[in-house]
């Protein structure tokens, strides 16, 4: 009895070993099948992934819309049909009169005095009436004269720029008269004078142009005495960038014969 009880479990151990071996074989077969499928499908998976990544990283970009400087500029920088200008630095100004009271930028001053000499040789006396003007000067001219004449703001702005918006701030602008006809100073009748006729024919040779001709797009009154220098890059950009960035907002008033004692 003792011997039978000891040897009877042997067949069960053998059966368990067989089942274990069968299970391990099944797991190994499944693993091998999985590895085979992985390598078989890897090229297709890689191609699909590359296409997806490429599409996400390199989309077809839309062309950017061009920026229109005129559209992006703020019309509020224009005031009463006049454009904003900065004051010329004091160290860039030089006198154009013997008493040193009228100043212009150095490049403009040189050309103005050359123009004076050429006009004198032709029997014409060109005299500067006003050159560089600070914002403080312009405040006095705009508001004090406006009050003296009882003008409303719109009327005053036709013949004088508000402070911060005068070409005279730049040091490139000059009001010109005839030394032999001071009665025509700052009057539209200056256009009948020999000095004006000489300027129309010759000012361009010295890089000067009339700022406010008749029917100018800016809507400022006709000023045959007001000329500006545009003979270097800075002067050109000063005036023409101001005009290209802020479109005029008022209709042209046409020729105006009202006198303007100070622009």
Beta strands, then each sheet from edge to edge (+ up, - down):
strand 1: 93-95
strand 2: 103-105
strand 3: 126-130
strand 4: 173-178
strand 5: 208-212
strand 6: 223-229
sheet 1: 1+ 2-
sheet 2: 3+ 4- 6+ 5-
end
